[in-house]
Amino acid sequence: MTTTTVRKRAATGSLLGLALGDALGFPTEFNDVPTILAKCGPWREMELPTPAIVTDDTQMTLALGKGLRTAMDMGVLGPDALAEPVRAEFIAWNRSPENNRAPGNTCLRACDLLERPDLPWQDASQIGSKGCGANMRVAPLGLVPGLSDEQRAGAAQLQSALTHGHPTALAASDLTAHAVRLLAQGAEPTGLVGLLRSYAYENRSRYHERWLGDLWTRSQDPTPEHFIARGWDECLEILGRLQDAVRTASPETDPCLATGAGWIAEEALATGLLCFLLFVDEPLTALRRAACTSGDSDSIACLTGAFAGAWLGADAWPTQWADRIEYRGDLLTLGALWDA
């Protein structure tokens, strides 16, 4: 399995796919499907814009990836080792003049608070927000090698909680990283939704206190287990809808009608996965379907690209697309590091 993962270069494929989906969906976000078709022509023929500019989805994925690289260079990955470099990368992103791609208000508010040295990160976390900003950026944690299941899950939830502290944002981030990991390792897409549902049931009442600290006390929940179970239950509900949609949805119909518009974390996961699963061996068609949606098109396509690239590897993406993507050098550097 390791040989296959190295040969297909799953990390490079996933990061490139994420950015390509992001760039393809950037011009169509906030548009309904008839408007997109009028602007872009038939959805199966959508072309990558020139220049291929990405959004905050890719920018924050790179911020997480760089923070993760710094943390792992210091030794065994733990909560303190991860939180500080990722916090620093998120603050740098927030301050950057390139942070001008319609970023979400939750990320901006949280990153402003993360700058306060007197404030524990749990107080910066937006405990009521489950926006898709939590899991649009989490793919690196499904791609980096050498983590235990506990490290991967805890880190996925921690990176979400730095900005989006709602339990559904935490669970959806954990599921997204797990899905990317499974696909990178060669799990069959036909069984993926079942594997994710099993994972959600197994983790339903597990609060990662080592990674999250007392985050749950900012909510109105009576116990940490009650807090996290709320998130897993919402994810289980959407995974049930996804399982139905994979069997019944027409590829010609807006996927958002089946699994949601993707503005919130669990819907972004489900609709991104639906687009991938409708076109498992046609990655560009999957990206185009995701970009031609009535919801959060760039985030949905970003996730679709991460899943497709993890499954198919770097060769999934035509050179004439991959060579033009913004931040190509940064994406290839992280991909090569984790594919090695």
N, C-alpha and C positions, 0 to 999 in steps of 0.2 A: 504493500500500500504506500509506503514511504517513497519507493522508487517511482510509482505512478505520479504521486504528488509533485515530486521534484521534476519529473519529465514534463508534465503539463504546465508547470509553473503557475500553480493555483493562486498564489498571492499576487503575482504580477497581473494575472488575468482578472482577478477580482477587483483590484484597485483601478485598473484601466477601465473595466466595465462600469464600475461605479461612476467614474468621472465622465465617461462617454454618455451614460444615461442622464447624468446631471446636465450636461451641456445640451443634449437633445431635448430635454424637458424644460430647460430654462425659458425659451421663448414661448412655450405653450402654457406655462403655469398661469392660473387665474382665468383661463379661457374655457368655454364649454366646447364640446366636441364639434358642433357645426362651425364654430368660429375657427377652430384649429384646421379643419378640413378646407375651409375657404382660404385660409392663410398659407397652408402647407401642401395642399393637394391630397391625393389618396394617402392614407396613413401608412400603408405598406411601402410607400416610396419616399418617406421622409428622409431628408439628408441632414447630415451633421452641419450645423451652422458654420460659417466662416466669418470671423475667427471662432474657434470652438471654446467659448468662454464658459466656465463653470460657476456654481453658486457657493454659498456658505456651506452647503452639504459636503462638497469635496474639500473646501478649505478646513473645515473642522475635522474631517476624517484625517487629513494630514497633520493637524495639530495633535490629535489623539495619537496618531502613529508615531510622531516625533517624541511626544512625552513618554509613550510606552517604550520606545527604543532607549531613551535616557534612563528610564527606571530599570530596565533589564540589564543595562550596562553596569549597574551598580550591584547586581547580585540577584538573589532570589526575589521574585516579585511578591511584594506585600502591599497592604493598603497605604502605609505612609510613603513607601518608595514610589508608588504610582501617583498618589494624590498631588504631591507637590510639583513634579515636572508637568503633569497634565494641566494643573491649575495655571502654571506659568505660561504654557502654550496657549491656553484659552484666553488668558489676559492679553498676550501678545497679539493674538488674532483680533480681539476686540478693539485694540488700539490701532491696528494696521489700516493704512489708507486703502488697502485692497478689500477691506470689509465694507463693501458698498453694493452687495448683491441681494438686497432685500432680506437681511437676516431676521430671524424670529425675535420678537420682543422678549421672550423668556430667556433666551441665550444672552441677550444684551443686558438685561436686568441682573441676571445671575453673575455674569462676568464682571460687571461693575462692582458687585458686592464681594466677589472673590478677590478683588484688589485690596480689600481692607485687611491689614495684617492682624488686627485685633479680633477678627471674626472667624470662628471655626467654619469650615466649608459647609457644614450642615445648616448653618444660618443663612448662607447665600443661596442654598438650594430652593427652588420654587416648588414647594411641596404640593401645590395644587395643579401643577402643569404636567400633562402627559403628551405634549406635542411631539411630533415625529423627529424633532431635533435630537431627541435622546438616542434614537436607534439608526438614524440615517448615517451616523458617523462611526458606528461600533464595529464595522467589519474587521478592522485590524486585530481585534481580539479573537476573531475566528481564524485568523491567518497566521498569527505569530506562533512558532513552534515551541514545544517544551513546557507548556503550562499544564497543570493538573486541572481536573474538572472544577474543583473548588476555586482555584485561582481565576480561571476563565470566567466563571459565573460571577464571582465576587467583583472582579475588575470590570466586567461589563456593566454591572449594576452601579458600581461606584462612579464610573465615568458618566453615566446617565445622571446620577444624583447630584453631581457637581452643578448641574443646571436644572434638570427636570427631576424633581423628587417624588412625584406621584408614583404609587406602587405599580401602576400599569406601565408607566415609562420604564421602570426598573425591570419588570418581567419581560416586556417586549424587547428591551435591549439584550437581555440574557438569551432570549429565544432567537433573536437575529444572529447573534454571535455563534450560537450553537448550530443554527442552520448553515451558516457559512462554513463552519468547521466540518460538519457532516459532509457537505458537498465537496469540499476540498479533499477530504479523505476518501471520496469515492462512493458515498452512500447513494443508492438508487433514488432518483427523484420521485418515482412512483410511490415509494414508501415514506417520503419525507414528512408529510403532514401527520401521519400516524406516529412517527418517531417524535415529532415536536409535541404532540398531544400527550404522549407518555411522559416526556420530560417535564411538561407543565404539571401533570398530576403528581409526579415524584417530588417536585420542588414546591408544591402549592403552599405549604406551611413553613418553609425554611427561610428564616430571616438571617441574612449574612451579617451578623453583628460585628464580626472582625473587620469587615470592609465598610460597613455603613454606620457603625457607632450607634448613637442614639437618634439617628435621623427620624425614626418612626414617631418620636415624642412630639414632633412638630405637627402631627396629624391629630385627629380626634379619636383615633383607634384605641381600644382598651389594652391591647397587647401588640407586640411586634409581629406575632403570627397572624393576628387578625388583619393588621396593616398589609402585609405582603400577600395574603390570600386574596384580598380584594383585587390586586393586580393580576394575579394568575387566573382568577375566575373570569375577568374580562378578556384575557388572552385566550382562554379555553373556549369562550363563546365565539370569538371571531375565527378560531381555528376550525370549529364545527361548521361555520358558514363557508370557510375556505374549502373544506373537504367536499361539501355539496357543490360548490361553484366549479371545482376542478372537473366534476362529472357532467355538469349541466350547462355551464356558461358557454355562449357562442363566442368564438374569437373575434367576431365582427361587432360585438356589443361592448360598450364602455365597461371595463372591468370594475369601475367604481360602483356601478349599480349592484354588483354582487357582494363586494367586500368592503365598501366604504371609500370615502374620498381621500383618505391618507393624511389628513391634517393632524390626526392623532396617532400615537405610536402603534397601537395594535392594528389599526387599519392600514397604516403604511406598510407594516410587515406583511399583512395578509394580501393586500392588493399587489405589492411588489412580487410576492411569491406566486400569486395567481398568474401574472404576466409571464413569469419564468416558466411555470409549469404548463401553460398553454402552448409554449414553443420551446420545449426543452433543448432541441437540437438546432434551433434557428435563433441564435442570440440577437442578431440585428432586428429580426421581426419582433422578438420579445421587447427589446428596447423601444421600438417604434410604437408598439401597442401601449406600452407604459407611458410614453410621452404624449400619446393621443388619448388623454383621459380628462374628465371634467374636474378632477381634484388637484391634489398637490403633485403635479406632473413631474417636476424635477426630482422630488424625493422618492416618488414611486419608481421612476425609471432608474434612479441612483441605486436603490435596493435591488431592483431587477438585474441590473448590470453586475452588482456584487455577487448575486447568487449564480448567474450564468457564467461569469468569469471563474468563480471558484469551482464550478462543475466542469467546465470545458477547458480552462486554462488560457494562457496568453494568446494562443493561436486562434482563439474565438474571434478576435477583433481584427478587421482588415488594416493593413499597414497604413493605408491612406487616411484612415480615421485615427488610429492610435498615434500616428506621428504628429497630428495637429492639435492634440488636446492640451489645454492649458495645464501648467504644473507637471508636464510629462516627466521631466527630470526627477522631481521629488517622488512621483508615483513609482517610477522605475527603480529608484534607489531603495525605497522601502520594500518593494516587491522582490528585488534581487536578494536583499538581506534575508527575508523570511523564506524565500524559495531555496536558499543555499542549504 
